[in-house]
């Protein structure tokens, strides 16, 4: 199963605008990628149904880890038709996952720089943020994982973007999960991924 190496950053509107300008100048603009996502935050996994508005596609994704629990995410994706998004959500809710579900709209623009994909985003829960990603093949070696981390860190430094630590990510997502628990006054958004 492919492994995604993913690191994140949160920042202000001003930093967002500067990053977009810099990536337009120095990176490859991969275009808009706005999405409506249904997240199921499970104890050790993240299940999601994604309606990709910008590309008129949809998919189901299972990440074998959660944000804040490492940067390597073994990932399984199943493409589905956009008209099947509601049915997929219904199936997962009927299987008992409804209390773990959160919805989010992500305004997103993708870029590539030095082999790193950078999704510059906004969502209600995260505000302005970015994901720096390198996708590796099945069962990558520890050296390949380390090289991907190094490449992401190098690109982030070049762009002047401080990446969040695992501790910061774990604290942020834990606070979200508490706020979004049933019966709480939670924001209508979820961890972005």
PyMOL commands that set and color helices and strands:
alter all, ss='L'
color gray80, all
select helices_A, chain A and resi 13-26+82-100+142-159+166-179
alter helices_A, ss='H'
color red, helices_A
select strands_A, chain A and resi 2-11+28-32+35-41+46-52+57-63+72-80+101-113+116-123+127-138
alter strands_A, ss='S'
color yellow, strands_A
deselect
rebuild
show_as cartoon
